[in-house]
């Protein structure tokens, strides 16, 4: 089932799409259980002021101002929410390489809408026009190596910045962090201009990295989850401790920099 259904608004042209999850949350989930009955423990909320166990209706929203908790009315919070929209308004484009990974928050697939209701006959018919516009939008991004940047309001009432990029044979929707939420801590570590490195070593390193082995993410597996499943299934699990190998930078680079002259 699609998470969200609507359209891409590209300068007044509507491209019908559905949003579907791009990642399955794998991994074993543990629950708290009691030692007396072996049952679920449940969630209990307790007031830290008097120790009273609270019901859901007795819990309010508040923020800490540094000294005390200040209550915020729920109706006020609901009033400032954006209305949920059913369109992604494209406001411009960026080169794929100009969008830093630090901004990415979550990924979803954008899939075409297979069918639509005919306005006159009210019958369900194949959405040929929608598929064609989807294809054209994909090719425009793919062949120009562009990412479409827009806005969307999901069910939370918050407006998100999104990036739409070509991925394999379709489109990928990525929610992004706002610039103001990115921690500007890298400035504390900007020391590269202060370090003098021999130019010969730099060239050797560049060549060595060029010759190093390339990997594919599909070759990586969750070994911890595999061992966890073995434990659940009653199998004996033995984890071999890896031997630590030490080497110098020059030895490492020397293995791969043989082509440099």
N, C-alpha and C positions, 0 to 999 in steps of 0.2 A: 504494500500500500504506500502511495506517495505521501511524503511528509507535508508537502505544500504544492498547490497547483495555481498557476497564473500565467503571466506572460512577461517577456522581455520587451521593454519599451525602448526601441532604438529610433530616437528622433521622430516619434509619432507612429512608427510601424510596430505593430504588436506581433511578437513571435510566441505562440503558445508553448508552454513547457510545464514539466512536473519536476519537483525536487525530491530526490531519493537519497538515502544514506549511502556514503561511499565507503564506510568502514564498518565492519562487523566487530563488535566488542567481544573479543575472545578472552579466555582466561577464566580460571575457576574462581567463583565468588564464595567467600566464607560468610557464615552467619553466626552471630553470638548464640550460644546455647547454655542452658543451665546445667550445673553439675549434679543437681538433685534428681531432675526428671528427664534430662536430655531433650528439653523442649526449647522452642524459640524464646528468647528473653524479652523481645519487644523493645520499644523505645519509650523511655520515661523522661519527661521534662520536669526539672525541679528548680524552684526559685532559690537562687543563691543568697537571697536576703533572709528568708525565714525558714527555708527548707521544705516548703509546701509543694506537694506534687500538683502540677498544673494540668488542666484540660486544655484542649486546643483553643476554646473560646476565651480563655484567660490570658492568652499570649498576644501581646501587641508588638507593633513595629517601633523601633527606636534607634537612634544613633548616639554614639559616645562623643561628646564635645571636648574630651580631655579631663573632665571633672565628674560629670553626671550623665546619665542616659536621658535623652530628650525624645519624647514621644512624637511620632509623626502619624497623623490620621490616615487610615487606609483609604478613605474616600478621596483625600487629597492626592495620594499616590496614584490611584486609579485615574484621576482627572488629568494627570500630566502624561499618561501613556499615549503613544502614537496609535492612531487607528491602524489595525492590521490591513495591509494592502495586498493586492493580488497581482502586483507587477514589480519588476525590477527595472528601475529607470536608469539607463546607461547615461552617464554624464561626461564620459570621455574615455581615452585610451592611454595605455602605457606600454612601453616595450617590455617584453617578457623578462629580460635581464635586469630591468630597473626596479622590479618589485622584490624587495628584500624578504627572505624567509622569516625574519623576525616579526613581520606583520600578520602572518597566517595564524588563524585561530581554529578553524574547522573546515572540513571539505564535504561537499555533497555532489551527487551526479545531477546534471540537468538533462532530462530525457524528453523526447518529443511526445506530444499528445497524439495518440494513435487515432482517436475518433473525435468527432464533434457533432453537435445537434444542428441540423439544417433549419434555418430560421423560418422557411416557408412550409416545408413538409413535416417539420418536427421529428424527422427520422434521424437515426444515428448513422453517419456516413464517414468514410475515411477522410482524415484531415490532410489531404494532399498538399494544399497551399501552405499549411503550417510546417510540414516536413521540408518543403522546398526552402522556406525562409530560414529554417533552422540550419539547413545545409549551407546556404549562402553566408549566414552569419559565421558559421564554423570556418568556412574557407577564407573569409575576410580576415579572421583572427590568425588562422594557421599560416597562411602564406605571407602575411606581413609580420609574423611573430609578435602579435599584439595581445594585450589583456584588456578586456572591457571592465571599466570601473563604474560602479553604480551604488544604489542604496536599496534596502529592502526592510520591511517591518514584519517580523514573524509574530508568533502568538504572544510573546512576552511584552509587547508594547514598546520595546526598544528599537531604535533605528540602527541598522548595521550597515557598514560599508562592505561591499562584496566585490570580488574580482571574478570575472568569467574568462576562463582560458581553455584553449583546445587541449584535449587529453585523449590520446588514442583516436578512436573513431567518433568521439562525441565531445561534449562540453562539461567542464568541471566548475562548480560554484564554490568559491572559498570565501568564508567570512574573515574579515580583517580587524585587527586592533586599530583604534584611533591613534594618531601620532602622539597625542598628549598622554596616552597610557604606556608608551614605551619608555622604560627606565633609561635615562641618559647616564649610564655608569661607565660606558666604554671610554669616556674621556679620561677616567682615572688611570687607564692602562695604555694611553697613547704615548708610547715611548720609542716607537720604531725609528723615528728620525734621529734619536739620540744614540743609536747603536751603529757602530761602524763594522761592517762585515766585508771581508776581502771579496772583490768582484769575481775572482776565479771560483771561490766557494759558492757564490750565488749561481753562477752559470752551471757548475756541476750539480747543484741541488735542483735547478730547473730541469735539466736533462734527466736526472735520476727520477724525478717525479713523473716525467713524461713516459719513462720506461717501466714504471712500477705496475703491478698487476691491477687490472680493472675488475670490479666486482658487480654483481647484480643483487638487488635487494631480495629477489625471490629465492636466492640461495641461503638466506639467513632464516633460521627457524628458532622458535621459542623453546630452548632446551629446558628451562626451568618449568614451564607448563607441562612439557612431556614427562619430566621426572615426577611432577606433582600428580599427574594422571596415573602413573605407574604405582605411586604410593596408595592412591585411592582404590586402585584395582588389586591391591594386595601383593604387588611385586616388590622384590628387594631392589633397592636403588643404591648404587655405589657411585659416588662422585669422585673422579680422579682429580687430585690436585695438580694443577699445571706447574711445571717447573719454570721458575723465573730465569729468563735469559737476558743477559746484559751485553750491550754492544755500544761502541762509540758512534757519534754522528758521522765521523769520517769513514768508518768501516761500513756503515749502512749505505751512505751515499756512494761509496766506492763500488758497491755491488752492482749499481744500476747506471753509473755515469761513464761506462766504458766507451760509449760512442762519442763522447765529447773530446774535442781537440783544442 
